[in-house]
């Protein structure tokens, strides 16, 4: 039975991915910073702060002592919005740390063993913000563009080593992170939450939000044997919002 590690697996897209993998017959471990959230999922878990190298090293070692990691789903991330002129260096660094450096640290800890075994799947949960620009989230956009670039570079390094590296780029998805975006819009503009949700959904040509389960289904395909030739791709799950991958 292949073993998957899903970072940020306690809620939202990460939890949907973890549950889909478990239902498909994979062994699953989720990771995150908040033990109470991880425990509530009912899935095996390891507390890891992906922005802290020591925490990552210790956490991955603890997981792999029990079972090697065959599939790595780098899902942990965060989005904070601000106009560029109000984006502080600390905010910029935070977005880079959570959305890019954390993926680097976890992948750096997991990938060598995959290469040594000659098989592995790495899927990075990026965003349409990794392919196009959006206003008021410049730090987040920069981080997600970096994540897509990292995906493509690693895919070439591992192409002949039995490991594939891909990204999934969701559009606005119905998750707790989106609810925080809605709260931010309402607090800044004074509009009601329903109109804010409609505005976010309006960017999708289908006129709706993406569901976490739709993102999870894309991940299930990428880690399957049927997707063995898919490598270095940025799979967009956004109803046609972005016509590039």
Secondary structure, 3 states (H helix, E strand, C coil): CCEEEEECCCCHHHHHHHHHHHHCCCEEEEEECCHHHHHHCCCCEEECCCCCHHHHHHHHHHHHHHCCCCEEEECCCCCCCECHHHCCHHHHHHHHHHHHHHHHHHHHHHHHHHHHHCCEEEEEECCHHHCCCCCCEHHHHHHHHHHHHHHHHHHHHHCCCCEEEEEEEECCECCHHHHHHHHHHHHHHCCCHHHHHHHHHCCCCCCCCECHHHHHHHHHHHHCHHHCCCCCCEEEECCCCCCCC
